[in-house]
């Protein structure tokens, strides 16, 4: 769960 959250956040942060 923590790993998935980090991946989702990384994608949003990298996209922005």
Gaussian input, Z-matrix of N, CA and C with variables (Angstrom, degrees):
# hf/3-21g

backbone

0 1
 N
 C     1     B1
 C     2     B2     1     A1
 N     3     B3     2     A2     1     D1
 C     4     B4     3     A3     2     D2
 C     5     B5     4     A4     3     D3
 N     6     B6     5     A5     4     D4
 C     7     B7     6     A6     5     D5
 C     8     B8     7     A7     6     D6
 N     9     B9     8     A8     7     D7
 C    10    B10     9     A9     8     D8
 C    11    B11    10    A10     9     D9
 N    12    B12    11    A11    10    D10
 C    13    B13    12    A12    11    D11
 C    14    B14    13    A13    12    D12
 N    15    B15    14    A14    13    D13
 C    16    B16    15    A15    14    D14
 C    17    B17    16    A16    15    D15
 N    18    B18    17    A17    16    D16
 C    19    B19    18    A18    17    D17
 C    20    B20    19    A19    18    D18
 N    21    B21    20    A20    19    D19
 C    22    B22    21    A21    20    D20
 C    23    B23    22    A22    21    D21
 N    24    B24    23    A23    22    D22
 C    25    B25    24    A24    23    D23
 C    26    B26    25    A25    24    D24
 N    27    B27    26    A26    25    D25
 C    28    B28    27    A27    26    D26
 C    29    B29    28    A28    27    D27
 N    30    B30    29    A29    28    D28
 C    31    B31    30    A30    29    D29
 C    32    B32    31    A31    30    D30
 N    33    B33    32    A32    31    D31
 C    34    B34    33    A33    32    D32
 C    35    B35    34    A34    33    D33
 N    36    B36    35    A35    34    D34
 C    37    B37    36    A36    35    D35
 C    38    B38    37    A37    36    D36
 N    39    B39    38    A38    37    D37
 C    40    B40    39    A39    38    D38
 C    41    B41    40    A40    39    D39
 N    42    B42    41    A41    40    D40
 C    43    B43    42    A42    41    D41
 C    44    B44    43    A43    42    D42
 N    45    B45    44    A44    43    D43
 C    46    B46    45    A45    44    D44
 C    47    B47    46    A46    45    D45

   B1=1.4713
   B2=1.5395
   B3=1.2878
   B4=1.4734
   B5=1.5300
   B6=1.3172
   B7=1.4686
   B8=1.5310
   B9=1.3258
   B10=1.4720
   B11=1.5354
   B12=1.2917
   B13=1.4877
   B14=1.5370
   B15=1.2987
   B16=1.4763
   B17=1.5357
   B18=1.3169
   B19=1.4668
   B20=1.5250
   B21=1.3102
   B22=1.4777
   B23=1.5263
   B24=1.3003
   B25=1.4766
   B26=1.5321
   B27=1.2832
   B28=1.4698
   B29=1.5254
   B30=1.3187
   B31=1.4696
   B32=1.5269
   B33=1.3108
   B34=1.4725
   B35=1.5335
   B36=1.2892
   B37=1.4855
   B38=1.5283
   B39=1.2987
   B40=1.4713
   B41=1.5291
   B42=1.3250
   B43=1.4709
   B44=1.5272
   B45=1.3244
   B46=1.4733
   B47=1.5230
   A1=109.32
   A2=115.88
   A3=119.04
   A4=109.31
   A5=114.79
   A6=118.19
   A7=110.02
   A8=115.58
   A9=119.04
   A10=109.45
   A11=116.67
   A12=121.04
   A13=108.51
   A14=115.99
   A15=120.08
   A16=108.91
   A17=116.10
   A18=119.44
   A19=110.14
   A20=115.54
   A21=119.08
   A22=110.14
   A23=116.55
   A24=120.64
   A25=109.13
   A26=117.88
   A27=121.54
   A28=110.65
   A29=116.03
   A30=119.31
   A31=109.44
   A32=116.90
   A33=120.43
   A34=109.36
   A35=116.91
   A36=120.41
   A37=108.45
   A38=117.39
   A39=119.93
   A40=110.74
   A41=116.31
   A42=119.22
   A43=110.62
   A44=116.36
   A45=118.82
   A46=109.54
   D1=-46.87
   D2=-178.22
   D3=-65.28
   D4=-39.33
   D5=-178.67
   D6=-66.60
   D7=-40.38
   D8=-179.42
   D9=-64.58
   D10=-40.98
   D11=-178.72
   D12=-62.72
   D13=-41.02
   D14=-177.60
   D15=-65.62
   D16=-39.77
   D17=-178.91
   D18=-66.62
   D19=-43.16
   D20=179.81
   D21=-63.02
   D22=-41.66
   D23=-179.28
   D24=-67.26
   D25=-39.99
   D26=-179.32
   D27=-62.76
   D28=-39.70
   D29=-179.77
   D30=-65.63
   D31=-46.33
   D32=-179.45
   D33=-64.19
   D34=-40.14
   D35=-177.51
   D36=-69.62
   D37=-40.25
   D38=-179.02
   D39=-70.73
   D40=-34.96
   D41=-179.27
   D42=-70.19
   D43=-39.39
   D44=-176.67
   D45=-70.36

